[in-house]
Amino acid sequence: MSSSSSHAAPERIPGWLVRSIGALLLVVLGGVAVMRLAGFSPIVQPPAALAERTLAFADTADGAVRVSDARTGELLAELRGELGFLRGVLRGLARDRRAHSIGQAPPYVLSLHADGRLLISDPQTGQRIDLASFGPDNAAVFARWLPAGALQSLKSLPKE
Protein backbone atom coordinates (compact mmCIF):
# COMPACT_ATOMS: atom_id res chain seq x y z
CA MET A 1 0.00 0.00 0.00
CA SER A 2 1.40 3.22 -1.01
CA SER A 3 0.21 6.27 0.63
CA SER A 4 -0.33 9.15 -1.60
CA SER A 5 0.16 12.39 0.14
CA SER A 6 -1.32 15.43 -1.35
CA HIS A 7 -0.14 18.66 0.08
CA ALA A 8 -2.17 21.61 -0.98
CA ALA A 9 -0.22 24.69 -1.76
CA PRO A 10 -0.91 27.43 0.77
CA GLU A 11 -3.43 29.94 -0.43
CA ARG A 12 -2.02 33.34 -1.14
CA ILE A 13 -3.65 36.48 0.09
CA PRO A 14 -4.73 38.54 -2.88
CA GLY A 15 -2.52 41.55 -3.49
CA TRP A 16 -5.47 43.94 -3.64
CA LEU A 17 -6.45 42.92 -0.09
CA VAL A 18 -2.95 43.51 1.29
CA ARG A 19 -2.81 46.93 -0.40
CA SER A 20 -6.28 47.86 0.92
CA ILE A 21 -5.36 46.94 4.51
CA GLY A 22 -2.11 48.90 4.20
CA ALA A 23 -3.94 51.97 2.86
CA LEU A 24 -6.52 51.78 5.65
CA LEU A 25 -3.77 51.55 8.25
CA LEU A 26 -2.04 54.62 6.77
CA VAL A 27 -5.30 56.59 6.82
CA VAL A 28 -5.97 55.71 10.48
CA LEU A 29 -2.42 56.49 11.63
CA GLY A 30 -2.40 59.69 9.60
CA GLY A 31 -5.70 60.77 11.15
CA VAL A 32 -4.41 60.12 14.66
CA ALA A 33 -1.22 62.06 13.93
CA VAL A 34 -3.18 65.06 12.59
CA MET A 35 -5.50 65.04 15.62
CA ARG A 36 -2.57 64.91 18.05
CA LEU A 37 -0.74 67.71 16.22
CA ALA A 38 -3.95 69.78 16.32
CA GLY A 39 -4.02 69.47 20.10
CA PHE A 40 -6.68 66.79 20.53
CA SER A 41 -6.14 64.75 23.67
CA PRO A 42 -7.88 61.45 24.37
CA ILE A 43 -7.86 62.35 28.07
CA VAL A 44 -11.30 63.45 29.19
CA GLN A 45 -11.21 66.28 31.70
CA PRO A 46 -13.76 65.96 34.50
CA PRO A 47 -16.21 68.78 35.15
CA ALA A 48 -15.24 71.35 37.77
CA ALA A 49 -14.83 70.03 41.29
CA LEU A 50 -17.73 70.48 43.70
CA ALA A 51 -15.40 69.92 46.63
CA GLU A 52 -11.77 69.11 47.17
CA ARG A 53 -9.24 68.62 49.92
CA THR A 54 -5.48 68.30 49.84
CA LEU A 55 -4.31 65.24 51.73
CA ALA A 56 -0.96 64.13 53.09
CA PHE A 57 -0.32 60.45 53.84
CA ALA A 58 2.49 59.20 56.04
CA ASP A 59 3.47 55.76 57.28
CA THR A 60 4.22 55.52 61.01
CA ALA A 61 6.85 53.34 62.67
CA ASP A 62 4.16 50.94 63.91
CA GLY A 63 2.70 50.41 60.41
CA ALA A 64 -0.26 52.78 60.62
CA VAL A 65 -1.12 55.33 57.94
CA ARG A 66 -1.59 58.92 59.08
CA VAL A 67 -3.95 61.00 56.97
CA SER A 68 -3.78 64.77 57.38
CA ASP A 69 -5.31 67.82 55.77
CA ALA A 70 -2.26 69.23 54.00
CA ARG A 71 -3.48 72.84 54.22
CA THR A 72 -4.36 72.94 57.91
CA GLY A 73 -2.22 70.11 59.26
CA GLU A 74 -5.31 68.63 60.94
CA LEU A 75 -4.98 64.89 61.61
CA LEU A 76 -7.95 63.29 59.89
CA ALA A 77 -7.22 59.65 60.69
CA GLU A 78 -4.60 57.22 61.86
CA LEU A 79 -5.47 53.92 60.26
CA ARG A 80 -4.23 50.50 61.27
CA GLY A 81 -4.73 47.09 59.81
CA GLU A 82 -4.54 45.70 56.31
CA LEU A 83 -6.12 48.70 54.54
CA GLY A 84 -5.92 46.89 51.21
CA PHE A 85 -7.60 49.39 48.90
CA LEU A 86 -6.09 52.47 50.56
CA ARG A 87 -2.58 51.01 50.52
CA GLY A 88 -3.00 49.82 46.94
CA VAL A 89 -3.97 53.30 45.74
CA LEU A 90 -1.13 54.92 47.70
CA ARG A 91 1.38 52.38 46.34
CA GLY A 92 0.32 53.20 42.79
CA LEU A 93 0.69 56.92 43.38
CA ALA A 94 4.07 56.44 45.12
CA ARG A 95 5.35 54.23 42.27
CA ASP A 96 4.59 57.00 39.78
CA ARG A 97 6.40 59.55 41.95
CA ARG A 98 9.46 57.30 42.21
CA ALA A 99 9.49 56.98 38.42
CA HIS A 100 9.56 60.79 38.22
CA SER A 101 12.12 61.12 41.07
CA ILE A 102 9.62 62.97 43.25
CA GLY A 103 9.52 62.49 47.02
CA GLN A 104 6.46 61.66 49.10
CA ALA A 105 6.16 65.06 50.80
CA PRO A 106 3.91 66.94 48.31
CA PRO A 107 0.19 66.43 49.05
CA TYR A 108 -2.42 64.77 46.87
CA VAL A 109 -5.79 66.25 45.94
CA LEU A 110 -9.07 64.45 46.65
CA SER A 111 -11.91 65.92 44.58
CA LEU A 112 -15.60 65.25 44.02
CA HIS A 113 -17.02 66.24 40.63
CA ALA A 114 -20.55 66.98 39.42
CA ASP A 115 -20.57 63.81 37.31
CA GLY A 116 -20.07 61.73 40.48
CA ARG A 117 -16.39 61.04 39.96
CA LEU A 118 -14.29 60.94 43.07
CA LEU A 119 -10.68 61.47 42.02
CA ILE A 120 -7.42 61.38 43.88
CA SER A 121 -4.80 63.16 41.87
CA ASP A 122 -1.15 63.95 42.14
CA PRO A 123 -0.41 67.51 41.00
CA GLN A 124 3.29 66.57 40.81
CA THR A 125 2.90 63.81 38.20
CA GLY A 126 -0.53 64.50 36.71
CA GLN A 127 -1.73 61.02 37.66
CA ARG A 128 -5.45 60.71 38.49
CA ILE A 129 -7.29 57.72 39.89
CA ASP A 130 -11.08 57.55 39.61
CA LEU A 131 -11.93 56.03 42.98
CA ALA A 132 -15.64 55.68 42.19
CA SER A 133 -14.77 53.20 39.44
CA PHE A 134 -13.72 50.73 42.15
CA GLY A 135 -17.21 50.69 43.65
CA PRO A 136 -18.95 52.61 46.43
CA ASP A 137 -17.33 50.73 49.33
CA ASN A 138 -13.81 51.44 48.07
CA ALA A 139 -14.67 55.04 47.17
CA ALA A 140 -16.02 55.54 50.71
CA VAL A 141 -12.53 54.82 52.08
CA PHE A 142 -11.50 58.20 50.65
CA ALA A 143 -14.87 60.02 50.48
CA ARG A 144 -14.94 60.38 54.29
CA TRP A 145 -12.16 62.98 53.99
CA LEU A 146 -14.12 65.30 51.74
CA PRO A 147 -15.26 68.55 53.35
CA ALA A 148 -18.50 68.26 55.33
CA GLY A 149 -21.60 68.35 53.12
CA ALA A 150 -19.75 67.58 49.88
CA LEU A 151 -21.67 64.38 49.15
CA GLN A 152 -24.98 66.10 49.90
CA SER A 153 -24.19 68.79 47.33
CA LEU A 154 -23.78 66.05 44.73
CA LYS A 155 -27.21 64.59 45.59
CA SER A 156 -28.88 68.02 45.34
CA LEU A 157 -27.75 68.66 41.74
CA PRO A 158 -30.53 68.58 39.16
CA LYS A 159 -30.60 65.43 37.03
CA GLU A 160 -30.13 65.89 33.30
C-alpha positions, -999 to +999 in steps of 0.1 A: +000+000+000+014+032-010+002+063+006-003+091-016+002+124+001-013+154-014-001+187+001-022+216-010-002+247-018-009+274+008-034+299-004-020+333-011-036+365+001-047+385-029-025+416-035-055+439-036-065+429-001-030+435+013-028+469-004-063+479+009-054+469+045-021+489+042-039+520+029-065+518+056-038+515+082-020+546+068-053+566+068-060+557+105-024+565+116-024+597+096-057+608+112-044+601+147-012+621+139-032+651+126-055+650+156-026+649+180-007+677+162-039+698+163-040+695+201-067+668+205-061+648+237-079+615+244-079+623+281-113+634+292-112+663+317-138+660+345-162+688+352-152+714+378-148+700+413-177+705+437-154+699+466-118+691+472-092+686+499-055+683+498-043+652+517-010+641+531-003+605+538+025+592+560+035+558+573+042+555+610+068+533+627+042+509+639+027+504+604-003+528+606-011+553+579-016+589+591-039+610+570-038+648+574-053+678+558-023+692+540-035+728+542-044+729+579-022+701+593-053+686+609-050+649+616-080+633+599-072+596+607-046+572+619-055+539+603-042+505+613-047+471+598-045+457+563-061+487+545-059+469+512-076+494+489-061+525+506-026+510+505-030+498+469-040+533+457-011+549+477+014+524+463+003+532+428+007+569+434+041+564+451+053+542+423+046+570+398+064+595+420+095+573+422+095+570+384+096+608+382+121+611+411+096+630+432+095+625+470+065+617+491+062+651+508+039+669+483+002+664+490-024+648+469-058+663+459-091+645+466-119+659+446-156+652+440-170+662+406-206+670+394-206+638+373-201+617+405-164+610+400-143+609+431-107+615+420-074+614+439-048+632+419-012+640+421-004+675+410+033+666+408+029+638+382-005+645+367-017+610+377-054+607+385-073+577+399-111+575+396-119+560+430-156+557+422-148+532+394-137+507+422-172+507+437-189+526+464-173+507+493-138+514+481-147+550+472-160+555+507-125+548+521-115+582+507-149+600+505-149+604+543-122+630+540-141+653+517-153+686+534-185+683+553-216+683+531-197+676+499-217+644+491-250+661+499-242+688+473-238+661+447-272+646+456-289+680+453-277+687+417-305+686+392-306+654+370-301+659+333 
